[in-house]
Amino acid sequence: MKKLFTLLVALGALTTVFAQDHSRDSRDWHGGYTNSSVYNHNFSQREKDAQIDRINHEFGRRIEFVEHNSRLRRREKRREIAMLERQRDQQIHEVMVHSASYAHDGRRF
C-alpha cells in the first residue's frame, strides 16, 4: 500500500512539473525577450518585420486570452487590453526607433 501511495504521489508531482507553462523561460512579458537581448544589434528590414510580427502575434495571443477570460469583468478586460495595446505599441516603437537609428552599413547617424 505504501509503494502504491508513493508511486501515485511521485506520478502526481511529475505530472505537475510537466504541466507548467514554460513559455516564459529566459523571457519576460515585454515582447518575449529581455530588452538587452533584443535591441543590441543592427538588423535588416526583414528582421525588423519579423520582430514586429512576433510582437503582434504575442500580444494578439495575450489580448485574445483576456477577451475570453470569464473571470474578469468587462471593465477589467478593457483596462487590461488597453494596457497590453500600449505595451505592444511601445515595443513596436522601440524596434522602429532602433532600426531607424542605424544606416544600412551599420554606422550610427
C-alpha positions in Angstrom: 0.0 0.0 0.0 2.9 2.4 0.8 4.5 1.7 -2.5 1.3 2.4 -4.4 0.8 5.6 -2.5 4.4 6.7 -3.1 4.1 5.9 -6.7 0.9 8.0 -7.1 2.5 10.9 -5.2 5.6 10.8 -7.4 3.5 10.5 -10.6 1.4 13.4 -9.5 4.5 15.5 -8.8 6.0 14.6 -12.1 2.7 15.5 -13.9 2.6 18.9 -12.2 6.2 19.7 -13.2 5.5 19.0 -16.9 2.2 20.8 -16.8 3.8 24.1 -16.0 3.8 26.8 -18.7 7.4 27.1 -19.9 6.7 29.9 -22.4 8.5 32.5 -20.2 11.7 30.6 -19.7 14.5 33.1 -20.2 11.9 35.5 -21.5 9.9 38.3 -19.8 6.5 39.7 -20.7 7.9 42.6 -22.6 7.6 41.1 -26.1 9.1 37.8 -25.3 12.8 38.6 -24.7 14.6 40.7 -22.3 15.3 44.2 -23.6 19.0 43.7 -23.5 18.9 40.7 -25.9 16.5 42.2 -28.5 18.0 45.6 -29.2 21.7 45.0 -29.1 22.4 44.5 -32.8 21.7 46.0 -36.2 19.1 44.3 -38.3 17.7 44.4 -41.8 14.1 45.3 -42.9 13.2 41.6 -42.9 14.5 41.1 -39.3 12.6 44.3 -38.3 9.4 43.0 -39.9 9.9 39.6 -38.2 10.3 41.3 -34.8 7.2 43.4 -35.3 5.3 40.3 -36.4 6.5 38.4 -33.3 5.4 41.3 -31.1 2.0 41.5 -32.8 1.5 37.7 -32.5 2.5 37.6 -28.9 0.3 40.5 -27.9 -2.6 39.3 -30.1 -2.5 36.0 -28.2 -2.4 37.7 -24.8 -5.3 40.1 -25.8 -7.4 37.1 -27.0 -6.8 35.4 -23.7 -8.0 38.4 -21.8 -11.1 38.7 -24.1 -12.1 35.1 -23.4 -11.3 35.2 -19.6 -14.7 34.7 -17.9 -13.2 35.7 -14.5 -12.7 39.3 -15.5 -15.4 41.9 -15.6 -15.9 43.9 -18.7 -14.2 47.0 -17.3 -11.2 44.9 -16.1 -11.0 43.4 -19.6 -11.0 46.8 -21.3 -8.3 48.1 -18.9 -6.1 45.1 -19.3 -6.5 45.1 -23.1 -5.7 48.9 -23.2 -2.5 48.2 -21.1 -1.5 45.4 -23.4 -2.0 47.5 -26.5 0.1 50.3 -25.0 2.9 47.8 -24.3 2.7 46.4 -27.8 2.8 49.9 -29.3 5.8 50.8 -27.1 7.7 47.7 -28.1 7.0 48.3 -31.8 8.1 51.9 -31.4 11.4 50.7 -29.8 12.0 48.4 -32.8 11.3 51.2 -35.3 13.5 53.7 -33.4 16.3 51.3 -33.2 16.2 50.3 -36.8 15.9 54.0 -37.9 18.9 55.0 -35.9 21.3 52.9 -38.0 22.4 53.4 -41.6 22.5 50.4 -43.9 26.2 50.0 -43.4 25.8 49.7 -39.7 27.1 53.2 -38.8 25.0 55.3 -36.5 23.5 58.5 -37.9 
